[in-house]
């Protein structure tokens, strides 16, 4: 280490590593400081259960927004594998147990599934038309994400005006109710608007619309893929690329202060050798804006609030379904639980009123069906599988008075929701660790904040913003700028941040390279 660097990056999560790869590759001396004992932030693979050789994607769990260009530019050794099924939704209707299947790619089986559930081809025709239009918008927006921000008006002129109005100017609930009639189909469409975002579908702020858009624009296709080796494989590849380019990565470095005056910067941290400071030309903050305010000695004007419950499980086998559908197929994609449109709205109203949702909506992902490598050969041979459950409409406020009690009750309700669609009890299917305990781990927003430093447990570091210039504020050329020219945000709190994308890391690096003499 030296006493001066061209760039110091606070936070060794995936965006900070992307920025380090680009900047060090361009010849700038680059230092990354990470408070945990490893890089990766929330994109890590870890052995969660004692004595069980299964590497779970403990926090973030799928990849969509990571542009292929970043993978190619940084020479990442990384495989993102497509899931064979997009989604499966168990439904109990008219005394019958059914399942709505969306194949990848969609074909005759998908249409037949829609028809069996709804009684005609109308809903699937509406589905195909709607997502065809959304694909047109994604194809226009995606190529701009690694460029300087463009005015929204220029993008609006390139798409169907009616589509722009429906997705960008009016609450998402309106277009869903206009285009679809079936409650379950409406809900499957709506879920992408509430993953990590606490909002009603008719919220006038349109934060649900922004969340929906981000879930569907990755690489112009919106496909969510499984990283082979788990999420840690993504950040391990990024760390390797950053080191190969010449960046210095320091872990167990808890940053305590950040200073920048427009020309010079200074970062102070605590590590194994005590307190240390280093000067630099630029500081990149791969932390939430609220955290950066604290490091600068400023009051935090708005603290974000996360809204999810993350449950990790290891199963000794996949459970049988009431519908009779093959669980290896049903769990291969996103498995929706109690996410009908009306159920999403009811859960939101209950949570907004301060109560845990009686019937909490959630989504289940079985990564080991797509990527068995996250399990040991012995676990694979014995039929074990990982299961990730993401519960929506669990705002941090619901856990404020007693986090442990609220966590336990939330887990009970979510798993009861899953079990209601099973043809057998869930508990006998859950593996046990070396101590004989059930392999279940749950993370509330407070747990996520304590583990990975996201204020309020907000997985996007705050409300997502439109990925273009609008009239609300001047966000600078790249959407990463702050009030000080040499202090840039390179994490999820930047404009065009959120999820595992690397986009703000790339854009902050480009901003530095434009400004660096």
N, C-alpha and C positions, 0 to 999 in steps of 0.2 A: 504494500500500500504506500501511497505517497500523501503529501499534505495538500495537493491540489488536483482536481479532476475537471475535465471539461463539463461533465455531467454527473450528477449524483441522483440516483433514482431511489425514492423512499418507498419500499415495498417490493417484495420479490414474487408477487403473484404473476399470472400469465401475461398481463398487459405490460408490467414492468420488464419482464424478460423479453417480450417482443421489442419494446423500445431499445433495450440494451443491445439486442442482436443487430438492429439497424444502425444504431449510433456507433457502436464499437466497430461494426463492419465498415463504416464510413471513415474510420480512423480517429474518432474522438475517444479520449480516455474516459472510461465509464465505470462507475462504481454503483452496485446495487446493494442496498441494506435491507435485510429481512429480519424481523423480530423473532420469528419462529426458528426452530432448529433445522428447518429445511425450506427450500423454495417451493412455490406452487400455490400458496394462498388457499383458496377454497377449491381449487382444481387439483385434488390429490387422490391417490389410491392408498388405502391403509388397511392393515390387518386389524379389524375392529374387535373381534371376539377372541379371547384368550385360548391359545392352543388350536385355533382353527385357521387353516391355511387358505383363506379367502381374502382377496384384495378388493375391498368395496370402494366405489366412488363415493366418498363419505358426504360430500356437500354437493357441488355441481356434478351433473351426471350425464349429460348429452351435449353434442356439439352441432351447431347449425350455422352460427354467424361467422365462424372463422373462415376468412376468405382463402380460396385456393392460392391466391397470389402471395399471401404471407407465407404459406407453407412452402411454396416454390422459392420465394426470395431468400428465406432463411435456411433452405435446404434441410427441412425437417424430416427426420426418419419417423414417419407417423402413418398409421393406417386408420382411416375412419370408415367403418363398415355399415352398410345399409341394413336396416331391419327388414325382414320379409313381410311384416305386417305394419301398417301405419297405426291402426287403432282397433280396439275391440271394446264394445260397450255391452255389458250384460244388462238385460232388461226383463222385468217381470210385468207382464201385461195380460189382462184378461184371463188370469189363472195359468198362464203359460210362461215358461222361462225361455227367453230368446237371447240372441246376441247380434248386435250390429257390427259387422266386420268391414273394415276398410283395408283392402289389400294394397301392397306396393309392388309393382304399379297396379293401379286400379283396373279391374276387368270385369268379366261376367260374374264372378263370385261376389264382388262388391255390389253390383246392381241387384243381384238376386237377394242379397242380405237386406238391402233397403226395401225391396218389394215385399219380402216376407214380414218385415216389421211394420211397414206403413200401409200396405195393401195396394200400392200402385207404383208406377215408375216416376211419378211427379216429383217426389222429394229428391231422388237421385239426379234427375234432370236439373233441378234447381241447384243441387250441390255442385254438379259439374260446371254449370254456367257461372256460379258464384266464384268458385276457386279458379276457373279459367280467367276471370276478370282480375282476381287478386294476383294471379301469376303475371299478368300484364303489368300491373303496378310494381311488383317485385322486380321484374326485368328492367324497369326504368330506374328504380331507386338503388338497387344493389351496386351497380357500377360506380355510383357517386360516393360510396362510403369511404373509399380510400383516397378521395380527392378533396380539395378545399370545398367548404360548404357552398352549396348552390341555393339560390332562392327557391322557395317552394313553388312560386308562381311558374318558374320555368319547367318544373316537373309536372305541374298540373296541366300545362298545355300539351303534354305528351301522352296523356291518358284520357280515357272516357270521362267527361265532366261529371256524369252521374255517379260514376264509381268514386271519383275524388270527393264529391260531396258526401257520399254515403260513408266513406271510411275516414275522412279527414275533417269534415266539417259538422257532422251530425253524430249523436251518440250511437255506438255500434248496435245497441239493442234495437234501434229502429230498423236498420237494414236486415237484421236477422229475423225480426218479426214479419217484415214485408216479404222476404224471400222464402221462408220456410214455415211450415205449419206444424210439424211433428215436434213434440216437446223434447224428445231425446236427440233428434237431429239438430235442433236448435242449440241444445246444450253442448254437443260435440263441437260445433262451430265456435261457441262462446268461450270454451275453456281456455283457448289461447290468449284470451284478453285478461285473464285473472291469475295466471301463473306468476307469482311474485308481486302482484299488484292488488291492492285492496280497493275495490271500486264496484259500484253497481253498474249494470250494463247500460243504464240510462244516465250515468253521471255526466253532468254538463262540462266537467273539466276535460273530458275525453282522454283521461289517462288510460282507460281501458282500450281505447282505439290504438293508442301508441304501443301498448303492450302487444296487442294483436298483430300490428304491423311488424314489429321486431321478430315475432315468432314465425313470420312467413316470408321474410325477404332474404334469408341467408343464401349467399351465392346465387341469388335469383331464383332459387327453387324452394327454399324454406324447409328442405329435408333435414330432420334431426337424426344424426348418425352416432353410432357407438364407437368410441375410441378403443382400439384393440390394446389391451393391457390396462384399461381403466383410464380415468381422467388424469391420473398421475403420469401416464405416458405422454400426454400432451405437454405438460409443463416440464417433464424430464427432457423431452426433445428440445423445448425452448431454452432450457438452462444449458444444455449441451451446445446449442447453436450460439448462445451468448458468450459462453466461455471460449468457444472455438474462434469467435470473432475478436476476442481479446478483452472482454468485460471482466471485471472483478466482482465476484458474488460473495457477500459476507452474511452469514446467518447468525442467529442469536444476537442481533444488533437492534436494540429497542430505541428507535429515534425519539428524542425528547424535545427537540426544537428545530425549526426551519426558519432561516432568514434569507431574504432576497430584496435587493434594492433596485432591480432593473438592469444592473451590470454585473454584480457579483452576488454570490450566494454562499451560505454556510449551513451545514447540517451537523447537529450534535446527537450522539447516541451513547447508550450504555451497553457494554459488552463484557466478555469475560475478563478483559484487561482494564475494566473501569470505564470512566467517561472519556470520550474522544470526539474531536471535531475535525471537519475537513472543509476547506473552501472549494468553490467551484464557479464556473461561469453560468451554469443552468441547474435548476432543481426541477425534477419531475416527480410529481406526487402520485404514486400508485396506491393511494388511500382515498377513502371517502372525503368529499369536500368538508363535511362536518369535522372529521379527524384532522384535516389540514388546518382548519380554523384554530383548533386547539393547539397544534404544533406551532402556529404563528402567534400564539398568545392572544387570540381574538375570541370574542364570545361567539358561541354557536347560535346562529339566528333561527335555524330550523333543523330539528333533529329528526331524521327519517324513522319510519316505523315499518319493520318487516311484517309480512303477513303469510306465514307458512309453517307447517309442521313437517319436518323431514324424518322419516322412519326408515331405518336400514334393518333388513332381516336376512338370515340365511335359512333356507328351507332344506330339509332332508329329502323332500320330493315336492313336485308341484301338486297342488290339491285338485280334486275333481270338481267340475262345474255343474250346477243345476241344469244348465242348458244342454248338457251332454256334449258340448263342443270340446275339441281337443285342447287341453290346457297349454300344450307346447306351442300351439298356434295362437290361442287367445292371449297368452302372456308375452308373445314375441314382439308386440308393439306397445303402444300406450293403452293400458287397460283402465278405462274410465269407471269410477265408482260413484254412484249417486250424483252424477253431473248433468242431469236433465236441466233444461233452461230454468224451469220453475224452482228446482232444488238449489241451483246456484244463487238465484235471487233471494230465496228464503234464508239461506245460510248467511248471505251478506247482511240482510236486515237484522238477523239475530246477533251477528258479531258486532255490527255497528251499534247495536243497542247494549252491548256489554256482556253478552252471553255466548258461551261456547255453542256452536251450531249443534242442534239435536241430531241432525243427519248430515255430517260433514262431507262435502264433496272432496274427492281425492283422485289421484292417478297413480298407477302402479307400473313399474318398469322392471323387467327381468333381463338384465344385461347379459347374464351367463348363457342365455339361449342364442345370442348373437356372437358372444365372445367367451367361449369356455376357458380361455387362457387365464382368466382372473381366479380360477379355482385350481387347486392341486389335482394331479391325475387321480388320486384316490377319491377325492370328492366328486369329480366328474363321473368316475366309474360307479359310484354309489348313488348317483342321481340327484345330488345336491344342486341347488340354484340360489343365486342372490335375488333379493327382491328389494326394490326401492319404492317407497310410498311417499308421495308429495301431497300433503293436505293443503287445500286452499281455504282462504277466509279464516285464518288463525292470526289476527293482528296481535302485536306484542302486548297491547293493553290487556288482553285476556289473561296474560300470565304475570301481570305486574304484582298482584298481591301475594300469590303463592305459586311460584314457577313449577315446583316439583309436583304439587297436587294437580295443577291444571294440565301439566304434561301427561301425567298418568291417566287422567280422565280423557284427555284428547286422544291418546293412543288407544285406549279402550274403545272409544266411539268409532275411530277410523277403522280399526281392525274388525270391529263388529260389522261395519258396513261392508267390508270385503267378504267376511264370512257369510253374510246374508245371501250371497250369490254362489256359495259353495255347496257341494253335495255332501260335505263332511266337515267336521270341526277343523279349524285352522291350527290350533295349538299342537296336535300330534304331528303336524307337518313341519313344524319349526324345529330346526336343529338345536342342539345344546352345546355349550362351550366346554372347555376342559374342567371347569368348576361345576358343571351340571346346570348352569343357568341357560334359560332360553336365549337364543341369539337374536335379540331385539335391541336396537339402539334408537333413541329418539332425540331430535334437536328442535327446540323451540326458537323463536327469534332471539331470546335472551341467551340461550346456549350457543347459538351461532355467533353472537357478538362476543361472548367470552372466549370462544375457540379461535375465531379467525379475524376478530377485530372489526367486523362490519357494524357500524353504529345502528342500534335498533334492530339488528339482525336483518336489515334490508339487503336482499341479494343483488339489487341494482345500485346500491349506495344512495338511492333517492328515486323520485319519480322519473321515468323515462321521458325524454324530450323527442320532438319530431327530428328526424335525421336530415334536416335541411334548415335553411334560414327562414325564420318567420318574422312577424312584426313585434314579437314579445320582448326581444332584447337583442343587443349587439353581442354575439357570442364569439366574435373574432373570426379569423380566416379559417382555422381548422377545428374550432369548437373545443379547444383544449386550453385556451388562454385564461389567465386570471387578471387581476388588477395590476400585476407586476410583470413586466415583459419577459423576465428570465425565470419565472415560476409558472410551470405548466401542469395541468392535470392530465395524467395518462391512464387513469383507471376507469371503472364503470361509471363514475359520476360525471365524466366528460359527456359532451353532446356526442351522440352516436356510441355511447357506452352501453353497458349492460350485457349480461350473459358472458359466455366464454367465446370471445371474438378476436381479441388482439387488435381490434380496429382503433381504439383510442391510443394504444401503445404505438402503433404504426403512425398515427396522425400527429402525436406529440413529437415523435422522432423527426417527422418531416418538417414540423414547425421549427424545431431546433436547427435542423440543417439549413433552413432558409435564413435563419437569423445569425448563425455562427459565422464569424468572419473568416 
